[in-house]
């Protein structure tokens, strides 16, 4: 499944070049902080990181993984790796999945895998963790295809260990967010579907296993299992230009947040991008059959169409009503609110189709044109269709330097068993020292203590209800406007021993804190201690044991799978190195 050496090397280099161009703002010193992306010098590992807090486990196991990794790498370094790795995985993986035998096709599939509206808009929104699922998807398809009924490249009865280990590793890459876990599981099961249960059983087991780190905390949490149905309209795919949301989705865009959409998507280039995707899909079917096989191609089409329907559901009247009912009534259905993220399998199919279409075109023009104009066109087309991708990413990807008071506040609350209330009581911030962007409150990823933040979301003028009962109680307390002398006892009764107030950011007016003990004042953040005895927060030992045991079990199995897969890769590479032309000529001399 390897490309010719020259094409593979040039395509891989092109992926690296494009990734560097998109991430160019990251060359500056500082930490990533933009929209949903928050990196701090050393993110603490707290019960909330494992999903043991009172809120819904939306960032599980992501926060725990970042916290563990930041014990080895500073958050600035970790953030750059976290952004670069999924782009490289996507480009290199799509090239190896398609296996084009011409240089124009190789650079086309590599370029479109990295430089497309879906990737740029999710990067601009700070959802780098979702892009890990996107980057792992082509590798996951390769691994899952070995379990289907296809006669080619399938292991024998005694050879399932290495394929299962590889499959589990790629599923784990997808599963650092709940949405990625579900998309990866769906793709893996669809690709590996077999009439023989013995073939499909390892895939089903691995797909279920990677759900457990977020599913177990969600099932045992006191947080509301259902969500505000108004979120369906708020997070529905958006029409970037006249023609409807479906046209934007077919062009691989349509994210709900207009602030992160490239300006070029609103004009002629947006229409041309949609036309290019449709043309590639229509022209590539024979090429996909030839490169991937009919069975695998049809299964990729199936999951792509399913993802497209889910992405469009919030914009279609009948489907939107059903989605609102599901979000309101069914536990966990809130994951369906952000429709455009489910477009991921369709993006993979579109990228592969672009490479297959160029492969077919170059075959027809081989006798009419020299090769270099076609190569240049394949290199330039993604950039021409989305020329303002770097400009869109400049502000959200430019690193920031946290004021020193953040570190001081973290040191003060270290070792405390009391929770920290964060003010202003809102979920997003707009700091003067992080210009040009709104950002998720960084306090939970700075402070080594449980934090109470507002989990309500303000989207397009509507405030969506949250699920965290602790945050709901605090919101009610703050709404009652307690007197300064009554605020401390009321907070202590809810297990809150600290109040952190962030300055230089808009937000709702906070309470009078004069009845609390000031610890840090006058800086970018102010820290106050709640006087008196603070009630201990309830954290059932049974739930804690269940969640931590599950996490350790899943982590151990994934690490074991990574060891098996790595050992197998080393064993397979060694014979090729021993029999390479360089080695053979050296032995002959």
C-alpha positions in Angstrom: 0.0 0.0 0.0 3.0 2.3 -0.5 3.2 5.0 -3.1 6.1 5.3 -5.5 8.9 6.8 -3.5 9.1 10.2 -5.3 5.4 10.8 -5.2 5.1 9.8 -1.6 7.9 12.0 -0.5 6.7 15.1 -2.4 3.1 14.6 -1.2 4.3 14.2 2.4 6.4 17.3 2.1 3.4 19.3 0.6 1.3 18.2 3.6 4.0 19.6 6.0 4.3 22.8 4.1 0.5 23.5 4.1 0.3 22.6 7.8 3.1 25.1 8.6 1.4 27.8 6.6 -1.9 27.3 8.4 -0.2 27.3 11.8 2.2 30.1 11.0 0.9 32.3 13.9 2.1 29.5 16.3 5.7 30.5 15.6 5.3 33.2 18.2 5.9 32.6 21.9 3.1 32.0 24.2 0.1 29.6 24.8 -2.8 28.7 22.6 -6.0 30.5 23.6 -8.7 31.0 21.0 -12.4 30.2 21.2 -12.6 26.6 22.5 -8.8 26.1 22.5 -7.2 26.6 25.9 -3.6 25.7 26.7 -1.9 26.6 30.0 1.6 26.0 31.2 0.6 23.0 33.2 -3.0 21.9 33.2 -4.0 20.3 36.5 -5.4 16.8 36.7 -8.6 17.3 38.8 -11.7 15.2 39.3 -13.4 17.3 36.7 -10.8 16.2 34.1 -12.0 12.6 34.6 -15.7 13.6 34.4 -16.2 13.4 38.2 -17.4 17.0 38.5 -21.0 18.0 38.6 -21.2 19.1 35.0 -21.6 17.1 31.8 -18.3 15.4 30.7 -18.0 17.3 27.4 -14.2 17.5 27.5 -13.6 13.9 28.7 -11.1 12.3 28.3 -9.5 15.3 26.5 -8.8 17.3 29.7 -7.3 14.3 31.5 -5.0 13.5 28.5 -3.8 17.1 28.3 -3.2 17.2 32.0 -1.1 14.1 32.0 0.8 15.2 28.9 1.5 18.6 30.4 3.4 16.9 33.2 6.0 16.0 30.6 5.7 18.9 28.1 5.1 22.6 28.7 1.6 23.6 27.5 3.2 25.9 24.8 5.0 22.9 23.3 2.1 20.5 23.8 -0.3 22.9 22.1 1.8 23.2 19.0 2.1 19.4 18.7 -1.7 19.0 19.3 -2.4 21.4 16.4 0.2 20.0 14.0 -0.3 16.3 14.5 -3.9 15.9 13.2 -3.1 17.9 10.0 -0.1 15.6 9.2 -2.2 12.5 10.0 -5.0 13.7 7.7 -2.7 14.5 4.8 -0.4 11.5 5.0 -3.3 9.1 5.9 -5.5 10.1 2.9 -2.6 9.7 0.5 -1.8 6.2 1.8 -5.5 5.2 1.8 -6.0 6.3 -1.8 -2.6 5.1 -3.1 -2.5 7.3 -6.2 0.1 6.3 -8.8 0.6 9.8 -10.2 2.2 12.8 -8.6 -0.6 15.2 -9.5 -3.2 13.0 -7.8 -0.9 12.5 -4.8 -0.4 16.2 -4.1 -4.1 16.9 -4.8 -5.4 14.5 -2.2 -2.7 15.6 0.2 -3.5 19.3 -0.3 -7.2 19.0 0.0 -6.9 16.9 3.1 -5.2 19.7 4.9 -6.5 22.9 3.2 -10.3 22.7 3.2 -13.1 24.7 4.8 -13.9 22.0 7.4 -10.4 22.0 8.8 -10.0 25.7 8.7 -13.3 26.5 10.4 -12.8 23.9 13.1 -9.2 25.2 13.7 -10.5 28.8 13.9 -13.2 27.6 16.4 -10.4 26.1 18.5 -11.7 22.5 18.2 -8.4 20.9 17.5 -9.4 17.8 19.4 -12.2 17.1 16.9 -9.5 17.3 14.1 -7.7 14.4 15.8 -10.6 12.3 14.8 -10.5 13.7 11.3 -6.8 13.0 11.1 -7.2 9.4 12.4 -10.1 8.6 10.1 -8.2 7.5 6.9 -5.9 5.3 9.1 -8.9 3.9 10.9 -10.5 3.0 7.5 -7.4 1.1 6.5 -7.3 -0.8 9.8 -11.1 -1.6 9.8 -11.0 -2.7 6.1 -8.9 -5.7 7.2 -11.9 -7.1 9.1 -14.4 -7.0 6.3 -15.2 -9.8 3.9 -12.7 -8.6 1.4 -10.4 -11.4 0.4 -7.4 -9.2 -0.1 -5.0 -8.1 2.8 -6.9 -10.0 5.5 -5.3 -11.7 8.4 -5.6 -15.4 9.1 -7.4 -16.9 12.0 -4.3 -16.6 14.2 -3.3 -13.1 13.0 -6.0 -10.9 14.5 -3.9 -9.4 17.3 -1.9 -6.8 15.3 -4.9 -5.6 13.2 -7.0 -5.3 16.3 -4.2 -3.4 18.1 -3.9 -1.0 15.2 -7.6 -0.5 15.0 -7.9 0.2 18.8 -5.0 2.8 18.5 -6.8 4.8 15.8 -10.1 4.6 17.5 -8.4 6.0 20.6 -7.1 8.9 18.6 -10.7 9.6 17.5 -12.1 9.2 21.0 -10.4 12.1 22.8 -13.8 13.8 22.5 -17.2 12.1 22.7 -18.2 13.2 19.2 -15.0 11.9 17.7 -15.5 8.6 19.5 -19.0 8.2 18.0 -17.8 9.1 14.5 -14.8 6.8 14.7 -16.9 3.9 16.0 -19.6 4.4 13.3 -17.0 4.5 10.5 -15.1 1.5 11.8 -18.2 -0.7 12.2 -19.5 0.3 8.8 -16.2 -0.4 7.0 -15.6 -3.7 8.9 -19.2 -5.0 8.6 -19.1 -8.7 7.8 -21.5 -11.6 7.6 -19.2 -13.4 10.0 -19.6 -12.3 13.6 -16.2 -13.5 14.5 -14.7 -10.9 12.1 -16.9 -8.0 13.4 -16.6 -8.8 17.1 -13.1 -7.3 17.7 -14.3 -4.1 15.9 -17.4 -3.8 18.0 -15.5 -4.5 21.2 -12.9 -1.8 20.4 -15.6 0.7 19.4 -17.4 0.2 22.7 -14.2 0.3 24.7 -13.2 3.7 23.6 -16.6 5.2 24.6 -16.3 4.2 28.2 -14.1 7.1 29.5 -16.9 9.6 28.7 -19.9 7.3 28.8 -19.4 6.0 32.3 -19.1 9.5 33.9 -22.1 10.6 31.8 -24.3 7.7 33.0 -23.3 8.3 36.7 -23.4 12.1 36.7 -25.9 14.2 38.5 -25.9 16.6 35.6 -28.9 16.7 33.4 -28.7 14.1 30.7 -30.8 16.1 28.2 -30.1 19.5 26.7 -31.9 22.7 25.7 -33.7 22.0 22.4 -33.2 25.6 21.3 -29.6 24.5 20.7 -30.6 22.7 17.6 -31.4 26.0 15.8 -28.5 27.8 17.5 -25.9 25.3 16.4 -27.4 24.2 13.1 -25.4 24.4 9.9 -25.4 27.9 8.5 -25.7 29.1 5.0 -22.5 31.0 4.2 -24.0 32.5 1.0 -27.3 32.5 -0.9 -28.4 29.0 -1.7 -29.1 27.4 1.6 -27.1 25.5 4.2 -27.0 22.4 2.1 -24.9 24.1 -0.5 -22.4 25.3 2.1 -22.2 21.8 3.6 -21.6 20.3 0.1 -18.7 22.7 -0.1 -17.3 21.3 3.2 -18.2 24.4 5.2 -21.4 25.6 6.9 -20.2 25.9 10.5 -22.7 27.6 12.8 -20.3 30.4 13.9 -20.0 33.1 11.3 -17.0 34.6 13.1 -14.8 31.7 12.1 -15.9 31.4 8.5 -13.4 32.5 5.9 -14.8 35.6 4.1 -14.2 34.0 0.7 -16.9 31.5 1.4 -19.6 34.1 1.0 -18.8 34.9 -2.6 -17.9 33.3 -5.9 -15.2 31.1 -4.5 -17.7 29.5 -2.2 -19.8 28.5 -5.1 -16.7 27.3 -7.0 -15.7 25.2 -4.0 -19.1 23.5 -3.9 -18.9 22.9 -7.6 -15.5 21.4 -7.3 -16.6 19.0 -4.6 -19.6 17.9 -6.6 -17.5 17.5 -9.8 -14.9 15.4 -7.9 -17.6 13.2 -6.4 -19.2 12.6 -9.8 -16.0 12.0 -11.8 -14.2 9.9 -9.2 -16.3 6.8 -8.8 -14.4 4.7 -11.3 -11.2 5.8 -9.8 -12.3 5.1 -6.3 -13.4 1.6 -7.4 -10.0 1.0 -8.9 -8.0 2.3 -5.9 -10.2 1.2 -3.0 -12.3 -1.5 -4.3 -16.1 -1.5 -4.8 -17.0 -2.8 -1.4 -14.9 -0.2 0.6 -16.0 2.6 -1.7 -19.7 1.9 -1.2 -19.2 1.7 2.5 -17.4 5.0 2.6 -20.2 6.5 0.5 -22.8 5.1 3.0 -21.1 6.7 6.0 -20.5 10.0 4.1 -24.2 10.3 3.2 -25.2 9.5 6.7 -22.9 12.2 8.0 -24.2 14.7 5.5 -27.8 13.9 6.5 -27.0 14.4 10.2 -25.2 17.7 9.3 -28.2 18.9 7.4 -30.8 17.7 9.9 -31.0 20.9 11.9 -31.8 22.9 8.8 -34.6 20.7 7.4 -38.0 21.4 9.0 -39.2 17.9 9.6 -35.7 16.6 10.7 -35.1 19.6 12.8 -38.3 19.0 14.8 -37.3 15.4 15.4 -33.8 16.5 16.4 -35.3 19.0 18.9 -37.4 16.2 20.4 -34.4 13.9 20.7 -32.3 16.6 22.4 -35.1 17.4 24.8 -36.0 13.8 25.6 -33.1 11.4 24.9 -30.0 11.4 27.2 -26.9 12.3 25.3 -28.7 13.5 22.1 -27.3 17.0 22.8 -24.2 15.8 21.0 -26.2 16.1 17.7 -26.8 19.8 18.1 -23.6 21.0 16.3 -24.6 19.6 13.0 -21.6 20.5 10.8 -19.1 18.4 12.8 -20.9 15.2 11.6 -19.8 16.2 8.1 -16.4 14.6 8.8 -16.9 11.3 6.9 -18.2 13.3 3.9 -15.1 15.4 4.0 -13.0 12.3 3.9 -14.9 11.0 0.9 -14.6 14.4 -0.9 -10.8 14.5 -0.3 -10.4 11.0 -1.7 -12.6 11.8 -4.6 -10.5 14.9 -5.5 -7.4 12.7 -5.7 -9.2 10.0 -7.7 -10.6 12.6 -10.1 -7.2 14.1 -10.7 -5.8 10.6 -11.2 -8.4 10.0 -13.9 -7.8 13.4 -15.5 -4.1 13.0 -15.7 -4.5 9.6 -17.3 -6.6 11.1 -20.1 -4.3 14.1 -20.6 -1.0 12.2 -20.3 -0.4 12.3 -24.1 -1.6 15.9 -24.6 0.1 17.9 -21.8 3.4 17.8 -20.1 3.3 16.7 -16.5 4.4 19.9 -14.7 1.3 22.1 -15.5 -1.0 19.4 -14.1 1.2 19.1 -11.0 1.1 22.9 -10.5 -2.7 23.0 -10.9 -3.1 20.2 -8.4 -0.9 22.1 -5.9 -2.7 25.4 -6.4 -6.3 24.4 -6.6 -7.0 24.1 -2.8 -5.2 27.4 -2.2 -7.1 29.2 -4.9 -10.5 28.0 -3.7 -9.7 29.0 -0.1 -7.1 31.8 -0.3 -7.9 33.5 3.0 -7.4 30.4 5.2 -4.3 31.8 6.9 -6.0 35.2 7.5 -8.9 33.4 9.1 -6.6 31.6 11.5 -4.3 34.5 12.4 -6.2 35.9 15.4 -7.4 32.6 17.0 -4.1 30.9 16.6 -1.8 33.7 17.7 -0.4 32.6 21.1 -0.9 34.7 24.2 1.1 35.4 27.4 -0.9 35.0 30.6 -0.6 37.7 33.2 1.5 36.6 36.2 -1.5 36.8 38.5 -2.9 33.6 37.0 0.1 31.6 38.2 -0.1 33.2 41.6 -3.8 32.4 42.0 -3.1 28.7 41.0 -0.4 28.5 43.7 -2.8 29.9 46.3 -5.6 27.3 45.8 -3.2 24.4 45.3 -4.1 21.6 47.8 -7.4 23.1 48.7 -10.4 20.8 48.8 -12.9 23.6 48.3 -14.3 24.6 45.0 -13.5 27.9 43.3 -16.3 30.2 42.0 -15.2 32.0 38.8 -16.5 35.5 38.0 -17.9 37.0 35.8 -20.4 34.2 35.8 -20.3 33.4 32.1 -18.7 30.7 30.0 -16.7 32.8 27.5 -14.3 35.7 27.9 -12.8 38.6 25.8 -9.5 39.7 27.3 -7.5 42.7 26.3 -4.3 40.7 26.4 -5.9 38.1 24.0 -7.2 40.5 21.3 -9.4 39.7 18.3 -11.1 36.6 19.8 -13.6 35.3 22.3 -12.2 32.5 24.4 -13.4 29.8 26.7 -12.8 30.6 30.3 -9.3 29.4 31.1 -9.8 29.1 34.8 -10.7 25.4 34.9 -7.5 24.6 33.1 -5.4 26.8 35.3 -6.6 26.1 38.8 -5.7 22.9 40.6 -9.1 22.7 42.3 -12.7 22.1 41.3 -14.1 25.2 39.6 -17.7 26.3 39.3 -18.3 28.1 36.0 -21.5 29.0 34.2 -22.3 26.3 31.7 -25.0 28.2 30.0 -24.2 29.2 26.4 -25.1 32.5 24.8 -25.5 31.9 21.1 -27.0 34.5 18.6 -28.7 36.4 21.4 -30.2 33.2 23.0 -29.0 31.9 26.3 -29.2 28.1 26.3 -29.8 26.2 29.6 -26.9 24.3 31.1 -26.9 20.9 32.7 -24.7 21.4 35.8 -26.8 21.5 39.0 -24.0 23.2 41.0 -23.8 26.0 38.4 -27.6 26.3 38.4 -27.6 26.8 42.2 -24.8 29.4 42.1 -26.7 31.3 39.3 -29.8 31.4 41.5 -27.7 32.6 44.4 -26.1 35.4 42.4 -29.4 36.3 40.9 -30.8 36.9 44.4 -28.2 39.7 44.9 -27.1 38.6 48.4 -25.8 41.2 50.9 -21.9 41.1 51.3 -22.3 39.6 54.8 -24.6 36.9 53.6 -22.6 35.9 50.5 -19.8 34.1 52.3 -22.0 31.7 54.3 -24.1 31.0 51.2 -21.1 30.1 49.2 -19.6 28.0 52.0 -22.9 26.0 52.2 -22.4 25.0 48.6 -18.8 23.9 49.1 -17.2 27.0 47.6 -14.2 28.2 49.5 -12.7 30.6 46.9 -13.9 33.3 44.5 -11.7 34.2 41.4 -12.7 37.4 39.6 -11.2 37.9 36.2 -10.6 41.5 35.2 -10.5 43.2 31.8 -13.3 41.1 30.3 -17.0 41.9 29.8 -19.6 39.9 31.6 -22.5 40.1 34.0 -22.1 42.3 37.0 -20.8 40.3 40.0 -21.7 40.4 43.7 -20.1 42.7 46.2 -17.1 40.7 47.5 -16.3 43.0 50.5 -17.5 40.3 52.9 -14.8 37.9 51.7 -11.1 37.8 52.6 -8.9 39.3 49.8 -5.9 37.2 48.8 -4.9 38.7 45.5 -6.2 42.1 44.3 -5.5 44.8 41.7 -4.2 42.5 38.9 -5.6 40.6 35.9 -7.3 38.2 38.3 -8.4 38.8 41.9 -8.7 36.0 44.4 -10.8 36.0 47.6 -11.2 33.4 50.3 -14.6 32.5 51.8 -14.3 32.9 55.6 -15.5 30.2 58.0 -16.2 26.5 57.6 -16.8 25.4 54.0 -19.0 22.4 53.6 -17.2 19.4 51.9 -18.4 18.7 48.4 -20.2 15.4 47.9 -18.2 13.0 45.8 -19.5 9.4 46.1 -16.7 7.0 46.6 -18.5 4.3 44.5 -18.7 6.6 41.4 -15.1 7.8 41.8 -13.9 4.2 42.0 -16.0 3.1 39.0 -14.8 6.0 36.8 -11.1 5.7 37.8 -11.1 1.9 37.4 -12.7 2.2 33.9 -10.1 4.9 32.9 -7.2 2.8 34.1 -8.5 -0.3 32.3 -9.1 1.5 29.0 -5.7 3.3 29.2 -3.9 0.0 29.9 -5.5 -1.8 27.0 -4.7 1.1 24.6 -1.1 1.3 25.8 -0.8 -2.5 25.3 -2.3 -2.1 21.8 0.1 0.6 21.0 3.0 -1.6 22.1 1.8 -4.5 19.9 1.2 -2.2 16.9 4.6 -0.6 17.3 6.4 -3.9 17.6 4.6 -5.2 14.5 5.5 -2.1 12.5 9.2 -2.4 13.5 9.2 -6.1 12.5 7.6 -5.3 9.1 10.0 -2.4 8.4 13.2 -4.3 9.2 13.1 -6.7 6.3 12.5 -3.9 3.8 15.5 -2.0 5.2 17.7 -5.1 5.0 16.7 -5.8 1.4 16.8 -2.1 0.2 19.0 -1.2 -2.8 21.4 0.7 -0.5 21.9 -2.3 1.8 22.2 -4.8 -1.0 24.8 -2.7 -2.8 26.8 -2.3 0.4 26.7 -6.1 1.0 27.8 -6.7 -2.5 30.8 -4.5 -2.3 
